[in-house]
């Protein structure tokens, strides 16, 4: 197993893929809980907030392992859904931005 596969397996087995669902608007934000910070993703747009994302996409034209992890988690229903009120959306986004 290569290093990327090991990282993906670790993320999935530790249940670190989260789908944050804000109600009643039904806005959704995907995150992966990392060792030091949380990364947010938009898998349909192939975007991740991790530091390696830009360099991987520009240099190798390949998504980071976080995007691969979310896509695998979605297919296998291996993610946790966390529900929030729409009133919490602004604070949630502010927290994600502060992590950048």
Helices and strands as residue ranges (DSSP letters): H 3-13, E 17-23, E 27-33, E 38-42, G 43-45, E 47-48, H 51-55, I 56-60, H 65-76, E 80-85, G 86-88, H 89-99
